[in-house]
Amino acid sequence: MALGKLRQTLTFREVQELVREDLQQVEREISLESIASVDAITAIGRYLQDGGGKRLRPMLVLLAAKMVGEVTSDVISLAAVVELLHTATLAHDDVIDVAETRRGRPSPNVIWGNNTSVLAGDWLYMQAFQVALRQRNFRILDLLIGLTQRMVEGELLQLDLIGSVTVSEADYMELVDRKTASLFSSCARLGGMATGAAPEAVERLGDFAWNLGMAFQLVDDVLDFTSREKVLGKPVGNDLREGKVTLPLIYALEQADASERGGIETVLEDANYERTPFAWVREFLDRRQGIERAMARAAVFTERARTILGSFPDNAYQRALFSVSDLITERDH
């Protein structure tokens, strides 16, 4: 397919409109499946669901399914499953990161406490598998189990790297693969599998979404330095404050002198920007082209995603997924 034709991109609102009715069904299923016999679990699940997320992961399931087949009740259920899994990771991540805000609001661990938040996350994980189990499809369960294991391994890998100024690009890419790209890939695969698409098509869907997920996380890590708190929904520079050295810093540190490296180490030691101001870090990233190089790396993943997508027949949902790849790279939050 001609690249010019693929570039007839849509706004995010237009993409949402293509799956609006399906997303409404997904929202209803999530709401029903998030009801627990313990009120705190129900409250945390709904609090996170109401936090203003884009529902990008369920949209990937729906758009992938529509591109290669039709949306059925099984597709709707799997779209709900991936959002339940994502919500569970949010509950756990906020505890692990000692986060205080999420999407501009107090994070659940601040309101309900760490113990309750962790247990609510555990319940949401199990509920996601409960919903998936109803389809009695071992291929789907195998994919979801493997995904969950990779995500947990990613969280453990991140804990090993917290506070280290010597994180390599390879370490970082492995972390992004496990924590973000694998979930994106699984979303698209599930959409294809639920429609009965050929294994080869499911594989290509997964490869497309994996590259999309890699680009998404790289851009997310850049935005942590370049966006504004009001837009981002959390404090800027939060990753470094939490001890996470992401790709923009990894690239900048490759060129850093002893003084510059010491400035970053000070933030990691203090877990704040009192001795090394955030403005200094931002100037350092610009001076050493960390942001520029990270965005260029994200563009490579985006272009790979587009190339794979171009191998599918032209239809409205293919163009919508192409637009999603554009929007991910160009977003400001």
Residue pairs with C-beta under 8 A, 6 or more apart in sequence:
1 310
1 314
3 306
3 310
5 314
6 306
6 309
6 310
6 318
6 319
6 322
7 322
8 319
9 319
9 322
9 323
9 326
9 327
10 18
10 319
10 320
10 323
11 323
11 327
12 54
12 323
12 324
12 327
14 320
14 323
15 59
15 63
15 320
15 323
15 324
15 327
16 23
16 59
18 63
18 66
18 316
18 317
18 320
19 59
19 62
19 63
19 66
19 71
22 62
22 71
22 75
22 76
22 79
23 55
23 58
23 59
23 62
23 79
25 76
26 55
26 58
26 62
26 76
26 79
26 80
26 83
27 55
29 76
29 77
29 80
29 131
30 49
30 80
30 83
30 84
31 46
31 49
33 80
33 84
33 127
33 130
33 131
34 42
34 45
34 46
34 49
34 84
34 124
34 127
35 42
36 42
36 45
36 123
36 127
38 123
40 112
40 116
40 120
41 119
41 120
41 123
41 124
43 112
44 91
44 108
44 112
44 116
44 117
44 120
45 87
45 120
45 124
47 108
47 111
48 87
48 90
48 91
48 102
48 108
49 83
49 87
51 102
51 103
51 105
52 103
52 104
52 233
53 103
55 83
56 216
56 324
57 79
57 82
57 83
57 86
57 183
57 184
57 187
58 79
58 80
58 82
58 83
58 187
59 79
59 324
60 82
60 184
60 187
60 188
60 191
60 209
60 212
60 321
60 324
61 75
61 78
61 79
61 82
61 187
61 188
61 190
61 191
61 194
62 71
62 75
62 79
62 191
63 191
63 317
63 320
63 321
63 324
64 187
64 188
64 189
64 190
64 191
64 192
64 205
64 209
64 317
64 321
65 71
65 72
65 75
65 191
65 192
65 194
65 195
66 191
66 317
67 312
67 315
67 317
67 318
67 321
68 191
68 192
68 195
68 197
68 201
68 205
68 312
69 192
69 195
69 196
69 197
70 195
72 194
72 195
74 135
74 194
75 191
75 194
75 195
77 131
77 132
77 134
77 135
78 132
78 135
78 140
78 190
78 191
78 194
79 191
80 131
81 128
81 131
81 132
81 144
81 190
82 128
82 183
82 186
82 187
82 190
84 124
84 125
84 127
84 128
84 131
85 124
85 125
85 128
85 144
85 147
85 148
85 151
85 183
86 183
87 124
88 121
88 122
88 124
88 125
88 128
89 121
89 151
90 102
90 121
91 108
91 109
91 117
91 118
91 120
91 121
91 124
92 117
92 118
92 121
92 155
93 99
93 155
94 102
94 107
94 108
94 109
94 117
95 109
95 114
95 117
95 118
95 121
96 155
96 159
97 242
98 109
98 242
99 107
99 109
99 234
99 242
100 106
100 107
100 110
101 107
101 110
101 233
101 234
101 235
102 108
102 233
102 234
103 233
103 234
104 230
104 233
104 234
108 117
108 120
109 117
112 120
125 148
128 144
129 141
129 144
132 140
132 141
132 144
133 141
135 194
137 193
139 193
140 190
140 193
140 194
143 186
143 189
143 190
143 193
144 186
147 182
147 183
147 186
150 177
150 178
150 182
151 178
151 179
151 182
151 183
153 178
154 175
154 177
154 178
154 179
154 182
155 179
157 171
157 174
157 175
157 178
158 175
158 179
158 244
161 167
161 171
161 175
161 244
161 245
162 242
162 243
162 244
163 243
163 268
164 245
164 268
165 245
165 253
165 261
165 264
165 265
165 268
167 245
167 250
168 250
169 247
169 250
169 251
172 245
172 246
172 247
172 250
173 214
176 213
176 214
176 217
176 218
177 210
177 214
179 217
180 213
180 214
180 216
180 217
181 210
181 211
181 212
181 213
181 214
181 217
182 210
182 213
183 213
184 209
184 210
184 212
184 213
184 216
185 206
185 207
185 209
185 210
185 213
186 206
186 209
187 209
188 205
188 206
188 208
188 209
189 202
189 203
189 205
189 206
189 209
191 205
192 201
192 202
192 205
192 206
193 202
197 205
201 312
204 308
204 311
204 312
207 308
208 305
208 308
208 309
208 321
209 305
211 301
211 302
211 304
211 305
211 308
212 301
212 302
212 305
212 324
212 325
212 328
214 298
214 301
215 298
215 299
215 301
215 302
215 305
215 325
215 328
215 329
216 328
218 247
218 294
218 295
218 297
218 298
218 301
219 295
219 298
219 328
219 329
219 331
221 239
221 246
221 247
221 248
221 294
222 247
222 248
222 291
222 294
222 295
222 298
223 232
223 331
223 332
223 333
224 232
224 236
224 237
224 238
224 239
224 240
224 246
225 236
225 237
225 248
225 281
225 282
225 285
225 291
226 282
226 291
227 236
227 332
227 333
228 236
229 235
229 236
231 332
231 333
232 333
233 333
235 241
236 278
237 273
237 278
237 281
237 282
239 246
240 246
240 249
240 264
240 267
240 268
240 281
241 267
241 271
241 272
241 273
242 271
243 268
243 271
245 253
245 264
245 268
246 294
247 290
247 293
247 294
247 297
248 285
248 290
248 291
248 293
248 294
249 264
249 285
249 290
250 290
251 288
251 289
251 290
251 293
251 294
252 260
252 284
252 285
252 287
252 288
252 289
252 290
253 260
253 261
253 264
253 288
253 290
254 288
255 288
255 289
256 264
256 284
256 288
260 284
260 288
263 276
263 280
263 281
263 284
264 276
264 281
264 284
266 275
266 276
267 273
267 275
267 276
267 281
270 276
273 281
284 290
285 291
298 329
299 329
302 325
302 326
302 328
302 329
305 325
306 322
306 325
309 318
309 321
309 322
309 325
312 318
